[in-house]
Amino acid sequence: MRLVVAAVGRLKRGPERELAERYLERAAKAGRAIGIRTVTISETDESCARRSPDRLSEEATALRAAVPAQAAVVALDEHGESLASEALAQRIGRWRDQGRPALVFLIGGPDGLSPELLAKADLRLAFGRMTWPHQMVRIMILEQLYRAIAILSGHPYHRA
């Protein structure tokens, strides 16, 4: 299984990008032992359209390009479910065991994700009820992917 974080916007050089890359590398390295072949980030530019529905549509088209056929899709959405790390790890393990070729986490732009993408997602996931900057969301999902891999492999990184 491949893990992909598909995000609208690009991280600039600096501490946020360094931290994101650190968790990305850890997840990629640790994931091989449990059937996670790769962990990658797919970035797309924010739409410059004037109207929000047009921006959402353009960004949805770009994000869909990062979703392989038969992939499980998790939409990061403020109205989604809040899961414990163990529950997220169990879902990832279940999708992996079902033979899903990929698991894609979608992070929208300033307007969020299109209703179409939200409706087609296998899971809508929220990091609590607060609104987070997209750079932080990217770091948080990468850390949670590393944590889920640690949980699935029995590594002591996650101590409950």
MODELLER restraints for C-alpha pairs under 7 A, 6 or more apart:
rsr = mdl.restraints
at = mdl.atoms
rsr.add(forms.Gaussian(group=physical.xy_distance, feature=features.Distance(at['CA:1:A'], at['CA:35:A']), mean=6.23, stdev=0.5))
rsr.add(forms.Gaussian(group=physical.xy_distance, feature=features.Distance(at['CA:1:A'], at['CA:36:A']), mean=4.92, stdev=0.5))
rsr.add(forms.Gaussian(group=physical.xy_distance, feature=features.Distance(at['CA:1:A'], at['CA:37:A']), mean=5.70, stdev=0.5))
rsr.add(forms.Gaussian(group=physical.xy_distance, feature=features.Distance(at['CA:1:A'], at['CA:96:A']), mean=6.06, stdev=0.5))
rsr.add(forms.Gaussian(group=physical.xy_distance, feature=features.Distance(at['CA:1:A'], at['CA:100:A']), mean=6.47, stdev=0.5))
rsr.add(forms.Gaussian(group=physical.xy_distance, feature=features.Distance(at['CA:1:A'], at['CA:101:A']), mean=4.78, stdev=0.5))
rsr.add(forms.Gaussian(group=physical.xy_distance, feature=features.Distance(at['CA:1:A'], at['CA:102:A']), mean=4.96, stdev=0.5))
rsr.add(forms.Gaussian(group=physical.xy_distance, feature=features.Distance(at['CA:2:A'], at['CA:36:A']), mean=5.71, stdev=0.5))
rsr.add(forms.Gaussian(group=physical.xy_distance, feature=features.Distance(at['CA:2:A'], at['CA:37:A']), mean=5.43, stdev=0.5))
rsr.add(forms.Gaussian(group=physical.xy_distance, feature=features.Distance(at['CA:2:A'], at['CA:38:A']), mean=4.94, stdev=0.5))
rsr.add(forms.Gaussian(group=physical.xy_distance, feature=features.Distance(at['CA:2:A'], at['CA:39:A']), mean=6.05, stdev=0.5))
rsr.add(forms.Gaussian(group=physical.xy_distance, feature=features.Distance(at['CA:2:A'], at['CA:101:A']), mean=6.35, stdev=0.5))
rsr.add(forms.Gaussian(group=physical.xy_distance, feature=features.Distance(at['CA:2:A'], at['CA:102:A']), mean=4.44, stdev=0.5))
rsr.add(forms.Gaussian(group=physical.xy_distance, feature=features.Distance(at['CA:2:A'], at['CA:103:A']), mean=6.23, stdev=0.5))
rsr.add(forms.Gaussian(group=physical.xy_distance, feature=features.Distance(at['CA:3:A'], at['CA:38:A']), mean=6.15, stdev=0.5))
rsr.add(forms.Gaussian(group=physical.xy_distance, feature=features.Distance(at['CA:3:A'], at['CA:39:A']), mean=4.64, stdev=0.5))
rsr.add(forms.Gaussian(group=physical.xy_distance, feature=features.Distance(at['CA:3:A'], at['CA:40:A']), mean=6.42, stdev=0.5))
rsr.add(forms.Gaussian(group=physical.xy_distance, feature=features.Distance(at['CA:3:A'], at['CA:102:A']), mean=5.74, stdev=0.5))
rsr.add(forms.Gaussian(group=physical.xy_distance, feature=features.Distance(at['CA:3:A'], at['CA:103:A']), mean=4.95, stdev=0.5))
rsr.add(forms.Gaussian(group=physical.xy_distance, feature=features.Distance(at['CA:3:A'], at['CA:104:A']), mean=5.95, stdev=0.5))
rsr.add(forms.Gaussian(group=physical.xy_distance, feature=features.Distance(at['CA:4:A'], at['CA:39:A']), mean=5.75, stdev=0.5))
rsr.add(forms.Gaussian(group=physical.xy_distance, feature=features.Distance(at['CA:4:A'], at['CA:40:A']), mean=4.93, stdev=0.5))
rsr.add(forms.Gaussian(group=physical.xy_distance, feature=features.Distance(at['CA:4:A'], at['CA:41:A']), mean=5.63, stdev=0.5))
rsr.add(forms.Gaussian(group=physical.xy_distance, feature=features.Distance(at['CA:4:A'], at['CA:42:A']), mean=6.93, stdev=0.5))
rsr.add(forms.Gaussian(group=physical.xy_distance, feature=features.Distance(at['CA:4:A'], at['CA:103:A']), mean=6.25, stdev=0.5))
rsr.add(forms.Gaussian(group=physical.xy_distance, feature=features.Distance(at['CA:4:A'], at['CA:104:A']), mean=4.68, stdev=0.5))
rsr.add(forms.Gaussian(group=physical.xy_distance, feature=features.Distance(at['CA:4:A'], at['CA:105:A']), mean=6.18, stdev=0.5))
rsr.add(forms.Gaussian(group=physical.xy_distance, feature=features.Distance(at['CA:5:A'], at['CA:40:A']), mean=6.33, stdev=0.5))
rsr.add(forms.Gaussian(group=physical.xy_distance, feature=features.Distance(at['CA:5:A'], at['CA:41:A']), mean=4.73, stdev=0.5))
rsr.add(forms.Gaussian(group=physical.xy_distance, feature=features.Distance(at['CA:5:A'], at['CA:42:A']), mean=6.10, stdev=0.5))
rsr.add(forms.Gaussian(group=physical.xy_distance, feature=features.Distance(at['CA:5:A'], at['CA:104:A']), mean=5.80, stdev=0.5))
rsr.add(forms.Gaussian(group=physical.xy_distance, feature=features.Distance(at['CA:5:A'], at['CA:105:A']), mean=4.75, stdev=0.5))
rsr.add(forms.Gaussian(group=physical.xy_distance, feature=features.Distance(at['CA:5:A'], at['CA:106:A']), mean=6.22, stdev=0.5))
rsr.add(forms.Gaussian(group=physical.xy_distance, feature=features.Distance(at['CA:6:A'], at['CA:41:A']), mean=5.84, stdev=0.5))
rsr.add(forms.Gaussian(group=physical.xy_distance, feature=features.Distance(at['CA:6:A'], at['CA:42:A']), mean=4.56, stdev=0.5))
rsr.add(forms.Gaussian(group=physical.xy_distance, feature=features.Distance(at['CA:6:A'], at['CA:43:A']), mean=5.91, stdev=0.5))
rsr.add(forms.Gaussian(group=physical.xy_distance, feature=features.Distance(at['CA:6:A'], at['CA:63:A']), mean=6.37, stdev=0.5))
rsr.add(forms.Gaussian(group=physical.xy_distance, feature=features.Distance(at['CA:6:A'], at['CA:66:A']), mean=6.47, stdev=0.5))
rsr.add(forms.Gaussian(group=physical.xy_distance, feature=features.Distance(at['CA:6:A'], at['CA:104:A']), mean=6.75, stdev=0.5))
rsr.add(forms.Gaussian(group=physical.xy_distance, feature=features.Distance(at['CA:6:A'], at['CA:105:A']), mean=5.97, stdev=0.5))
rsr.add(forms.Gaussian(group=physical.xy_distance, feature=features.Distance(at['CA:6:A'], at['CA:106:A']), mean=5.02, stdev=0.5))
rsr.add(forms.Gaussian(group=physical.xy_distance, feature=features.Distance(at['CA:6:A'], at['CA:107:A']), mean=6.20, stdev=0.5))
rsr.add(forms.Gaussian(group=physical.xy_distance, feature=features.Distance(at['CA:7:A'], at['CA:42:A']), mean=6.23, stdev=0.5))
rsr.add(forms.Gaussian(group=physical.xy_distance, feature=features.Distance(at['CA:7:A'], at['CA:43:A']), mean=5.03, stdev=0.5))
rsr.add(forms.Gaussian(group=physical.xy_distance, feature=features.Distance(at['CA:7:A'], at['CA:44:A']), mean=6.30, stdev=0.5))
rsr.add(forms.Gaussian(group=physical.xy_distance, feature=features.Distance(at['CA:7:A'], at['CA:106:A']), mean=5.95, stdev=0.5))
rsr.add(forms.Gaussian(group=physical.xy_distance, feature=features.Distance(at['CA:7:A'], at['CA:107:A']), mean=4.56, stdev=0.5))
rsr.add(forms.Gaussian(group=physical.xy_distance, feature=features.Distance(at['CA:7:A'], at['CA:108:A']), mean=6.11, stdev=0.5))
rsr.add(forms.Gaussian(group=physical.xy_distance, feature=features.Distance(at['CA:8:A'], at['CA:43:A']), mean=5.88, stdev=0.5))
rsr.add(forms.Gaussian(group=physical.xy_distance, feature=features.Distance(at['CA:8:A'], at['CA:44:A']), mean=4.91, stdev=0.5))
rsr.add(forms.Gaussian(group=physical.xy_distance, feature=features.Distance(at['CA:8:A'], at['CA:45:A']), mean=5.76, stdev=0.5))
rsr.add(forms.Gaussian(group=physical.xy_distance, feature=features.Distance(at['CA:8:A'], at['CA:46:A']), mean=5.68, stdev=0.5))
rsr.add(forms.Gaussian(group=physical.xy_distance, feature=features.Distance(at['CA:8:A'], at['CA:59:A']), mean=6.99, stdev=0.5))
rsr.add(forms.Gaussian(group=physical.xy_distance, feature=features.Distance(at['CA:8:A'], at['CA:107:A']), mean=6.25, stdev=0.5))
rsr.add(forms.Gaussian(group=physical.xy_distance, feature=features.Distance(at['CA:8:A'], at['CA:108:A']), mean=5.31, stdev=0.5))
rsr.add(forms.Gaussian(group=physical.xy_distance, feature=features.Distance(at['CA:8:A'], at['CA:109:A']), mean=5.04, stdev=0.5))
rsr.add(forms.Gaussian(group=physical.xy_distance, feature=features.Distance(at['CA:9:A'], at['CA:43:A']), mean=6.15, stdev=0.5))
rsr.add(forms.Gaussian(group=physical.xy_distance, feature=features.Distance(at['CA:9:A'], at['CA:44:A']), mean=5.69, stdev=0.5))
rsr.add(forms.Gaussian(group=physical.xy_distance, feature=features.Distance(at['CA:9:A'], at['CA:45:A']), mean=5.03, stdev=0.5))
rsr.add(forms.Gaussian(group=physical.xy_distance, feature=features.Distance(at['CA:9:A'], at['CA:46:A']), mean=5.46, stdev=0.5))
rsr.add(forms.Gaussian(group=physical.xy_distance, feature=features.Distance(at['CA:9:A'], at['CA:109:A']), mean=6.71, stdev=0.5))
rsr.add(forms.Gaussian(group=physical.xy_distance, feature=features.Distance(at['CA:10:A'], at['CA:43:A']), mean=5.90, stdev=0.5))
rsr.add(forms.Gaussian(group=physical.xy_distance, feature=features.Distance(at['CA:10:A'], at['CA:45:A']), mean=6.92, stdev=0.5))
rsr.add(forms.Gaussian(group=physical.xy_distance, feature=features.Distance(at['CA:11:A'], at['CA:17:A']), mean=5.80, stdev=0.5))
rsr.add(forms.Gaussian(group=physical.xy_distance, feature=features.Distance(at['CA:11:A'], at['CA:135:A']), mean=6.72, stdev=0.5))
rsr.add(forms.Gaussian(group=physical.xy_distance, feature=features.Distance(at['CA:16:A'], at['CA:135:A']), mean=6.75, stdev=0.5))
rsr.add(forms.Gaussian(group=physical.xy_distance, feature=features.Distance(at['CA:19:A'], at['CA:139:A']), mean=6.79, stdev=0.5))
rsr.add(forms.Gaussian(group=physical.xy_distance, feature=features.Distance(at['CA:20:A'], at['CA:138:A']), mean=7.00, stdev=0.5))
rsr.add(forms.Gaussian(group=physical.xy_distance, feature=features.Distance(at['CA:20:A'], at['CA:139:A']), mean=4.90, stdev=0.5))
rsr.add(forms.Gaussian(group=physical.xy_distance, feature=features.Distance(at['CA:20:A'], at['CA:142:A']), mean=6.60, stdev=0.5))
rsr.add(forms.Gaussian(group=physical.xy_distance, feature=features.Distance(at['CA:23:A'], at['CA:142:A']), mean=5.66, stdev=0.5))
rsr.add(forms.Gaussian(group=physical.xy_distance, feature=features.Distance(at['CA:23:A'], at['CA:143:A']), mean=5.54, stdev=0.5))
rsr.add(forms.Gaussian(group=physical.xy_distance, feature=features.Distance(at['CA:23:A'], at['CA:146:A']), mean=6.42, stdev=0.5))
rsr.add(forms.Gaussian(group=physical.xy_distance, feature=features.Distance(at['CA:24:A'], at['CA:39:A']), mean=6.59, stdev=0.5))
rsr.add(forms.Gaussian(group=physical.xy_distance, feature=features.Distance(at['CA:24:A'], at['CA:142:A']), mean=6.03, stdev=0.5))
rsr.add(forms.Gaussian(group=physical.xy_distance, feature=features.Distance(at['CA:26:A'], at['CA:146:A']), mean=6.46, stdev=0.5))
rsr.add(forms.Gaussian(group=physical.xy_distance, feature=features.Distance(at['CA:27:A'], at['CA:39:A']), mean=6.73, stdev=0.5))
rsr.add(forms.Gaussian(group=physical.xy_distance, feature=features.Distance(at['CA:27:A'], at['CA:145:A']), mean=6.50, stdev=0.5))
rsr.add(forms.Gaussian(group=physical.xy_distance, feature=features.Distance(at['CA:27:A'], at['CA:146:A']), mean=4.40, stdev=0.5))
rsr.add(forms.Gaussian(group=physical.xy_distance, feature=features.Distance(at['CA:27:A'], at['CA:149:A']), mean=6.80, stdev=0.5))
rsr.add(forms.Gaussian(group=physical.xy_distance, feature=features.Distance(at['CA:28:A'], at['CA:38:A']), mean=5.62, stdev=0.5))
rsr.add(forms.Gaussian(group=physical.xy_distance, feature=features.Distance(at['CA:28:A'], at['CA:39:A']), mean=5.07, stdev=0.5))
rsr.add(forms.Gaussian(group=physical.xy_distance, feature=features.Distance(at['CA:30:A'], at['CA:149:A']), mean=6.82, stdev=0.5))
rsr.add(forms.Gaussian(group=physical.xy_distance, feature=features.Distance(at['CA:31:A'], at['CA:37:A']), mean=6.79, stdev=0.5))
rsr.add(forms.Gaussian(group=physical.xy_distance, feature=features.Distance(at['CA:31:A'], at['CA:149:A']), mean=5.91, stdev=0.5))
rsr.add(forms.Gaussian(group=physical.xy_distance, feature=features.Distance(at['CA:34:A'], at['CA:153:A']), mean=6.46, stdev=0.5))
rsr.add(forms.Gaussian(group=physical.xy_distance, feature=features.Distance(at['CA:42:A'], at['CA:66:A']), mean=6.80, stdev=0.5))
rsr.add(forms.Gaussian(group=physical.xy_distance, feature=features.Distance(at['CA:44:A'], at['CA:62:A']), mean=6.55, stdev=0.5))
rsr.add(forms.Gaussian(group=physical.xy_distance, feature=features.Distance(at['CA:46:A'], at['CA:59:A']), mean=6.74, stdev=0.5))
rsr.add(forms.Gaussian(group=physical.xy_distance, feature=features.Distance(at['CA:46:A'], at['CA:109:A']), mean=6.32, stdev=0.5))
rsr.add(forms.Gaussian(group=physical.xy_distance, feature=features.Distance(at['CA:47:A'], at['CA:55:A']), mean=5.15, stdev=0.5))
rsr.add(forms.Gaussian(group=physical.xy_distance, feature=features.Distance(at['CA:47:A'], at['CA:58:A']), mean=6.27, stdev=0.5))
rsr.add(forms.Gaussian(group=physical.xy_distance, feature=features.Distance(at['CA:47:A'], at['CA:59:A']), mean=6.14, stdev=0.5))
rsr.add(forms.Gaussian(group=physical.xy_distance, feature=features.Distance(at['CA:48:A'], at['CA:55:A']), mean=6.83, stdev=0.5))
rsr.add(forms.Gaussian(group=physical.xy_distance, feature=features.Distance(at['CA:49:A'], at['CA:55:A']), mean=5.19, stdev=0.5))
rsr.add(forms.Gaussian(group=physical.xy_distance, feature=features.Distance(at['CA:52:A'], at['CA:111:A']), mean=6.75, stdev=0.5))
rsr.add(forms.Gaussian(group=physical.xy_distance, feature=features.Distance(at['CA:56:A'], at['CA:111:A']), mean=6.84, stdev=0.5))
rsr.add(forms.Gaussian(group=physical.xy_distance, feature=features.Distance(at['CA:56:A'], at['CA:113:A']), mean=6.30, stdev=0.5))
rsr.add(forms.Gaussian(group=physical.xy_distance, feature=features.Distance(at['CA:56:A'], at['CA:114:A']), mean=5.16, stdev=0.5))
rsr.add(forms.Gaussian(group=physical.xy_distance, feature=features.Distance(at['CA:57:A'], at['CA:114:A']), mean=6.48, stdev=0.5))
rsr.add(forms.Gaussian(group=physical.xy_distance, feature=features.Distance(at['CA:60:A'], at['CA:113:A']), mean=6.98, stdev=0.5))
rsr.add(forms.Gaussian(group=physical.xy_distance, feature=features.Distance(at['CA:60:A'], at['CA:114:A']), mean=6.20, stdev=0.5))
rsr.add(forms.Gaussian(group=physical.xy_distance, feature=features.Distance(at['CA:60:A'], at['CA:117:A']), mean=6.85, stdev=0.5))
rsr.add(forms.Gaussian(group=physical.xy_distance, feature=features.Distance(at['CA:67:A'], at['CA:104:A']), mean=6.38, stdev=0.5))
rsr.add(forms.Gaussian(group=physical.xy_distance, feature=features.Distance(at['CA:68:A'], at['CA:102:A']), mean=6.97, stdev=0.5))
rsr.add(forms.Gaussian(group=physical.xy_distance, feature=features.Distance(at['CA:70:A'], at['CA:100:A']), mean=6.44, stdev=0.5))
rsr.add(forms.Gaussian(group=physical.xy_distance, feature=features.Distance(at['CA:70:A'], at['CA:101:A']), mean=6.83, stdev=0.5))
rsr.add(forms.Gaussian(group=physical.xy_distance, feature=features.Distance(at['CA:71:A'], at['CA:100:A']), mean=5.76, stdev=0.5))
rsr.add(forms.Gaussian(group=physical.xy_distance, feature=features.Distance(at['CA:71:A'], at['CA:101:A']), mean=5.82, stdev=0.5))
rsr.add(forms.Gaussian(group=physical.xy_distance, feature=features.Distance(at['CA:71:A'], at['CA:102:A']), mean=4.65, stdev=0.5))
rsr.add(forms.Gaussian(group=physical.xy_distance, feature=features.Distance(at['CA:71:A'], at['CA:103:A']), mean=5.42, stdev=0.5))
rsr.add(forms.Gaussian(group=physical.xy_distance, feature=features.Distance(at['CA:71:A'], at['CA:104:A']), mean=6.83, stdev=0.5))
rsr.add(forms.Gaussian(group=physical.xy_distance, feature=features.Distance(at['CA:72:A'], at['CA:100:A']), mean=6.67, stdev=0.5))
rsr.add(forms.Gaussian(group=physical.xy_distance, feature=features.Distance(at['CA:72:A'], at['CA:102:A']), mean=6.34, stdev=0.5))
rsr.add(forms.Gaussian(group=physical.xy_distance, feature=features.Distance(at['CA:72:A'], at['CA:103:A']), mean=4.71, stdev=0.5))
rsr.add(forms.Gaussian(group=physical.xy_distance, feature=features.Distance(at['CA:72:A'], at['CA:104:A']), mean=6.27, stdev=0.5))
rsr.add(forms.Gaussian(group=physical.xy_distance, feature=features.Distance(at['CA:72:A'], at['CA:122:A']), mean=6.12, stdev=0.5))
rsr.add(forms.Gaussian(group=physical.xy_distance, feature=features.Distance(at['CA:73:A'], at['CA:103:A']), mean=5.81, stdev=0.5))
rsr.add(forms.Gaussian(group=physical.xy_distance, feature=features.Distance(at['CA:73:A'], at['CA:104:A']), mean=4.89, stdev=0.5))
rsr.add(forms.Gaussian(group=physical.xy_distance, feature=features.Distance(at['CA:73:A'], at['CA:105:A']), mean=6.01, stdev=0.5))
rsr.add(forms.Gaussian(group=physical.xy_distance, feature=features.Distance(at['CA:73:A'], at['CA:121:A']), mean=5.02, stdev=0.5))
rsr.add(forms.Gaussian(group=physical.xy_distance, feature=features.Distance(at['CA:73:A'], at['CA:122:A']), mean=5.29, stdev=0.5))
rsr.add(forms.Gaussian(group=physical.xy_distance, feature=features.Distance(at['CA:73:A'], at['CA:123:A']), mean=6.67, stdev=0.5))
rsr.add(forms.Gaussian(group=physical.xy_distance, feature=features.Distance(at['CA:74:A'], at['CA:104:A']), mean=6.12, stdev=0.5))
rsr.add(forms.Gaussian(group=physical.xy_distance, feature=features.Distance(at['CA:74:A'], at['CA:105:A']), mean=4.72, stdev=0.5))
rsr.add(forms.Gaussian(group=physical.xy_distance, feature=features.Distance(at['CA:74:A'], at['CA:106:A']), mean=6.18, stdev=0.5))
rsr.add(forms.Gaussian(group=physical.xy_distance, feature=features.Distance(at['CA:74:A'], at['CA:121:A']), mean=5.62, stdev=0.5))
rsr.add(forms.Gaussian(group=physical.xy_distance, feature=features.Distance(at['CA:74:A'], at['CA:122:A']), mean=5.89, stdev=0.5))
rsr.add(forms.Gaussian(group=physical.xy_distance, feature=features.Distance(at['CA:74:A'], at['CA:123:A']), mean=4.77, stdev=0.5))
rsr.add(forms.Gaussian(group=physical.xy_distance, feature=features.Distance(at['CA:74:A'], at['CA:124:A']), mean=5.71, stdev=0.5))
rsr.add(forms.Gaussian(group=physical.xy_distance, feature=features.Distance(at['CA:74:A'], at['CA:125:A']), mean=6.67, stdev=0.5))
rsr.add(forms.Gaussian(group=physical.xy_distance, feature=features.Distance(at['CA:75:A'], at['CA:105:A']), mean=5.86, stdev=0.5))
rsr.add(forms.Gaussian(group=physical.xy_distance, feature=features.Distance(at['CA:75:A'], at['CA:106:A']), mean=4.82, stdev=0.5))
rsr.add(forms.Gaussian(group=physical.xy_distance, feature=features.Distance(at['CA:75:A'], at['CA:107:A']), mean=6.71, stdev=0.5))
rsr.add(forms.Gaussian(group=physical.xy_distance, feature=features.Distance(at['CA:75:A'], at['CA:118:A']), mean=6.21, stdev=0.5))
rsr.add(forms.Gaussian(group=physical.xy_distance, feature=features.Distance(at['CA:75:A'], at['CA:121:A']), mean=5.94, stdev=0.5))
rsr.add(forms.Gaussian(group=physical.xy_distance, feature=features.Distance(at['CA:75:A'], at['CA:123:A']), mean=6.28, stdev=0.5))
rsr.add(forms.Gaussian(group=physical.xy_distance, feature=features.Distance(at['CA:75:A'], at['CA:124:A']), mean=4.76, stdev=0.5))
rsr.add(forms.Gaussian(group=physical.xy_distance, feature=features.Distance(at['CA:75:A'], at['CA:125:A']), mean=6.07, stdev=0.5))
rsr.add(forms.Gaussian(group=physical.xy_distance, feature=features.Distance(at['CA:76:A'], at['CA:105:A']), mean=6.94, stdev=0.5))
rsr.add(forms.Gaussian(group=physical.xy_distance, feature=features.Distance(at['CA:76:A'], at['CA:106:A']), mean=5.89, stdev=0.5))
rsr.add(forms.Gaussian(group=physical.xy_distance, feature=features.Distance(at['CA:76:A'], at['CA:107:A']), mean=5.56, stdev=0.5))
rsr.add(forms.Gaussian(group=physical.xy_distance, feature=features.Distance(at['CA:76:A'], at['CA:124:A']), mean=5.89, stdev=0.5))
rsr.add(forms.Gaussian(group=physical.xy_distance, feature=features.Distance(at['CA:76:A'], at['CA:125:A']), mean=4.91, stdev=0.5))
rsr.add(forms.Gaussian(group=physical.xy_distance, feature=features.Distance(at['CA:76:A'], at['CA:126:A']), mean=5.86, stdev=0.5))
rsr.add(forms.Gaussian(group=physical.xy_distance, feature=features.Distance(at['CA:77:A'], at['CA:124:A']), mean=5.90, stdev=0.5))
rsr.add(forms.Gaussian(group=physical.xy_distance, feature=features.Distance(at['CA:77:A'], at['CA:125:A']), mean=5.68, stdev=0.5))
rsr.add(forms.Gaussian(group=physical.xy_distance, feature=features.Distance(at['CA:77:A'], at['CA:126:A']), mean=5.29, stdev=0.5))
rsr.add(forms.Gaussian(group=physical.xy_distance, feature=features.Distance(at['CA:78:A'], at['CA:126:A']), mean=5.00, stdev=0.5))
rsr.add(forms.Gaussian(group=physical.xy_distance, feature=features.Distance(at['CA:78:A'], at['CA:129:A']), mean=6.25, stdev=0.5))
rsr.add(forms.Gaussian(group=physical.xy_distance, feature=features.Distance(at['CA:79:A'], at['CA:126:A']), mean=6.39, stdev=0.5))
rsr.add(forms.Gaussian(group=physical.xy_distance, feature=features.Distance(at['CA:80:A'], at['CA:124:A']), mean=4.45, stdev=0.5))
rsr.add(forms.Gaussian(group=physical.xy_distance, feature=features.Distance(at['CA:80:A'], at['CA:125:A']), mean=4.46, stdev=0.5))
rsr.add(forms.Gaussian(group=physical.xy_distance, feature=features.Distance(at['CA:80:A'], at['CA:126:A']), mean=4.72, stdev=0.5))
rsr.add(forms.Gaussian(group=physical.xy_distance, feature=features.Distance(at['CA:81:A'], at['CA:124:A']), mean=6.08, stdev=0.5))
rsr.add(forms.Gaussian(group=physical.xy_distance, feature=features.Distance(at['CA:81:A'], at['CA:125:A']), mean=4.86, stdev=0.5))
rsr.add(forms.Gaussian(group=physical.xy_distance, feature=features.Distance(at['CA:81:A'], at['CA:126:A']), mean=5.42, stdev=0.5))
rsr.add(forms.Gaussian(group=physical.xy_distance, feature=features.Distance(at['CA:82:A'], at['CA:125:A']), mean=6.09, stdev=0.5))
rsr.add(forms.Gaussian(group=physical.xy_distance, feature=features.Distance(at['CA:82:A'], at['CA:126:A']), mean=5.14, stdev=0.5))
rsr.add(forms.Gaussian(group=physical.xy_distance, feature=features.Distance(at['CA:82:A'], at['CA:127:A']), mean=6.06, stdev=0.5))
rsr.add(forms.Gaussian(group=physical.xy_distance, feature=features.Distance(at['CA:82:A'], at['CA:128:A']), mean=5.94, stdev=0.5))
rsr.add(forms.Gaussian(group=physical.xy_distance, feature=features.Distance(at['CA:85:A'], at['CA:144:A']), mean=6.88, stdev=0.5))
rsr.add(forms.Gaussian(group=physical.xy_distance, feature=features.Distance(at['CA:85:A'], at['CA:148:A']), mean=6.57, stdev=0.5))
rsr.add(forms.Gaussian(group=physical.xy_distance, feature=features.Distance(at['CA:86:A'], at['CA:148:A']), mean=6.96, stdev=0.5))
rsr.add(forms.Gaussian(group=physical.xy_distance, feature=features.Distance(at['CA:88:A'], at['CA:148:A']), mean=6.77, stdev=0.5))
rsr.add(forms.Gaussian(group=physical.xy_distance, feature=features.Distance(at['CA:89:A'], at['CA:148:A']), mean=4.36, stdev=0.5))
rsr.add(forms.Gaussian(group=physical.xy_distance, feature=features.Distance(at['CA:89:A'], at['CA:151:A']), mean=6.63, stdev=0.5))
rsr.add(forms.Gaussian(group=physical.xy_distance, feature=features.Distance(at['CA:89:A'], at['CA:152:A']), mean=6.50, stdev=0.5))
rsr.add(forms.Gaussian(group=physical.xy_distance, feature=features.Distance(at['CA:118:A'], at['CA:124:A']), mean=6.97, stdev=0.5))
rsr.add(forms.Gaussian(group=physical.xy_distance, feature=features.Distance(at['CA:147:A'], at['CA:157:A']), mean=6.95, stdev=0.5))
rsr.add(forms.Gaussian(group=physical.xy_distance, feature=features.Distance(at['CA:147:A'], at['CA:158:A']), mean=6.23, stdev=0.5))
rsr.add(forms.Gaussian(group=physical.xy_distance, feature=features.Distance(at['CA:150:A'], at['CA:157:A']), mean=6.16, stdev=0.5))
rsr.add(forms.Gaussian(group=physical.xy_distance, feature=features.Distance(at['CA:150:A'], at['CA:158:A']), mean=6.58, stdev=0.5))
rsr.add(forms.Gaussian(group=physical.xy_distance, feature=features.Distance(at['CA:151:A'], at['CA:158:A']), mean=6.27, stdev=0.5))
